Each structure stands twice: as structure tokens, then as C-alpha cells.
Amino acid sequence: MESRLRAALPDYDLMKLYEQMVLCREFEESCAEQYTKGHITGFLHLYSGQEAVAVGATAGLHKDDYVVSAYREHPQALVRGADPKRVMAELFGKSTGMCKGKGGSMHLFDPDIAFMGGYAIVGGQFPIAVGLAFASKYRGEGRIAACFFGDGAVNQGNFHEGLNWARLWELPVLFLCENNFYGIGTGVHRASALPDIHRRTCGYDVPSEKVDGMDVMAVYLAVKRAAEWVREHSRPYLIEVITYRFRGHSMADPGKYRSAAEVELWKARDPIPAFGKRLVEEGVVSRDDLDCLQAKARTVVKEAVIFAEESPWPDDGEVWKDIYAGGEEVCPWQK
């Protein structure tokens, strides 16, 4: 049987997609465990169920394209190239974290991998993405800005202002809406007069499409095609990715607004075993290969937890550092 997967990507890249999705799932489930143990505090929003979006979309971008996201961003940082140890340490609030323990779960940031932050304010990433795209165009860098956001952000003014300015200034922004149907506990049909989010762009002359976010290959192909269009035309594009989070909005959310039948229906479409099954059926890998990748991911995550546990807390003096860019760091009472 001819492999449709191999027609799109070589075996190594196909296995990498699976491996990254498994790593993301293992990392998130471990975060849930560490939260219950009290090692991770504050708000914790997990990505389990949506892995095909982060993995497929990132694979469709260039390595130097800018990426901005919301507060459910651990996997986007991981697949972008962040060290799992440093990500876990950041969630623990340790000095070895991506942001020296100062950002935590919702504020991962690493310009070295062009991951320009997760933003806790709903819709806060839109002006950042537009600004990055403006800078790229101004400098002639050829980079695009990929902006991840949830369905709950599309009723914010920043969403509409972002689309408007990106089109008006003809900026290379790829808007990626992760529609998991719920803004915290409010269903998209209860919050949006037009729940088909991709159709909203017609008012700004921005092309758009809707994609199955439980299929990593569908996401990859759509993002790759759209990113090339954005890069070539220096104009914005929007993809609405239909997905589902298996857990509540955050670890504090029991998710009682969803029926058990609904959750189980979507779990039956879990993107990880679904893609693994395709890989085996098309002869790309064996079942043993998949088991090895699963074991490898678990080892990586366990090592990340150990690293975070053993890392030191930030020194008290760190509270006055990294406040101003290029400025002298002085305590207020020392001025």
C-alpha cells in the first residue's frame, strides 16, 4: 500500500511528530502530578488533547519564525526547542528555569528559539504578534509571526485590532485559533454570535480556513501552506483549528460544564494513538518503535522533574534584576 504519510514527509520527520506529541502529553500529565504535590503553584493550564496543534503547526513554520502564544503554552515552547528541564524548572519557580523562575507556567519566553512568550492576559498576544511582523517586514528579515490563541480571545478588541492592522499594513502574521469550544466554562456558541471563527475575518479581507486539530498531518499541511502564502504575499492569514482539551480550563477547574459523554467522544479521537496507528498501518514504524518513543519521552520528563526538584531557588536579590533593559539594577531605597 502506498504511504500517504511518506508522500508528505520522510520517515524521520514523521516519527519526530509522534515523538513530540508524546513528549508534550507526558510533560503535561507530569505537571498535573507535580501540581497535586505542591511543587507547582498558582494557575496551571494543561494542553492534553491539543498536542497535534502545537506539533503540526510548529513543523510547518521556519525555525526563525516568531511564535507567540497564550497561557496554555508549555508544548509550544517544547516543540519550538526549549529544554524540558528548563521549562519544568520554570514551572517550579527555580533559578534554572527559562525565565529564572520569574515567569512560571503562563509566561515562558526564550528569544533564542524565537519563542516570544506566553501571555496571561486574554488577547494580549495579538499586538505583540503584529509588532513582531512589522519589525520583520521593516528589517526585511523574511520571518513571519505565528500567533496562537484560543476561541475565548476572539471577542477581545485586540483580536479585531490585530486583524485590522495586520491587513492594513500588509504584515506577515499567521493567526492560529485553537478552538477547543470553551472559554474557561463558557461554550463558544454561548459567547460568539458567529461561532465559526474563521468566517470572522471577512470583515478585514483576511483569508482563512478551518482545519481538523486532532490530525497532526492536517495541521502541518495547512500551516505549511498558509505560512508560505503569508511569507510570499506579506499579508495575514487565519486558521481555525478545531481541537479539544481533555482536562479542565486549569487545574482548579473540575469541568462540570461538559458531559462525560462529550469528553469520552473526543478522547476517542486522541491525536496521539490515532497518528501512531497510521504510522504502523503505513509501515513507517513498528509498534515496538512507538513503545520506545513513549519510554524515551517518559525518561526525558522524569529527568526534567529531578532537575527542577534539585535546582536552587532564586536569590532574594533577583527580584530587582531584569526589570529594565540595559539599565542599572538598583533597589528603590538605594537610590
C-alpha positions, 0 to 999 in steps of 0.5 A: 500500500502506498504511504500517504504519510511518506508522500508528505514527509520522510520517515524521520520527520514523521516519527519526530511528530509522534515523538513530540506529541508524546513528549508534550502529553507526558510533560503535561500529565507530569505537571498535573502530578507535580501540581497535586504535590505542591511543587507547582503553584498558582494557575496551571493550564494543561494542553492534553488533547491539543498536542497535534496543534502545537506539533503540526503547526510548529513543523510547518513554520521556519525555525526563525519564525516568531511564535507567540502564544497564550497561557496554555503554552508549555508544548509550544515552547517544547516543540519550538526547542526549549529544554524540558528541564528548563521549562519544568524548572520554570514551572517550579519557580527555580533559578534554572528555569527559562525565565529564572523562575520569574515567569512560571507556567503562563509566561515562558519566553526564550528569544533564542528559539524565537519563542516570544512568550506566553501571555496571561492576559486574554488577547494580549498576544495579538499586538505583540504578534503584529509588532513582531511582523512589522519589525520583520517586514521593516528589517526585511528579515523574511520571518513571519509571526505565528500567533496562537490563541484560543476561541475565548480571545476572539471577542477581545478588541485586540483580536479585531485590532490585530486583524485590522492592522495586520491587513492594513499594513500588509504584515506577515502574521499567521493567526492560529485559533485553537478552538477547543469550544470553551472559554474557561466554562463558557461554550463558544456558541454561548459567547460568539454570535458567529461561532465559526471563527474563521468566517470572522475575518471577512470583515478585514479581507483576511483569508482563512480556513478551518482545519481538523486539530486532532490530525497532526498531518492536517495541521502541518499541511495547512500551516505549511501552506498558509505560512508560505502564502503569508511569507510570499504575499506579506499579508495575514492569514487565519486558521481555525483549528478545531481541537479539544482539551481533555482536562479542565480550563486549569487545574482548579477547574473540575469541568462540570460544564461538559458531559462525560459523554462529550469528553469520552467522544473526543478522547476517542479521537486522541491525536496521539494513538490515532497518528501512531496507528497510521504510522504502523498501518503505513509501515513507517514504524513498528509498534515496538518503535512507538513503545520506545518513543513513549519510554524515551519521552517518559525518561526525558520528563522524569529527568526534567522533574529531578532537575527542577526538584534539585535546582536552587531557588532564586536569590532574594536579590533577583527580584530587582534584576531584569526589570529594565533593559540595559539599565542599572539594577538598583533597589528603590531605597538605594537610590 
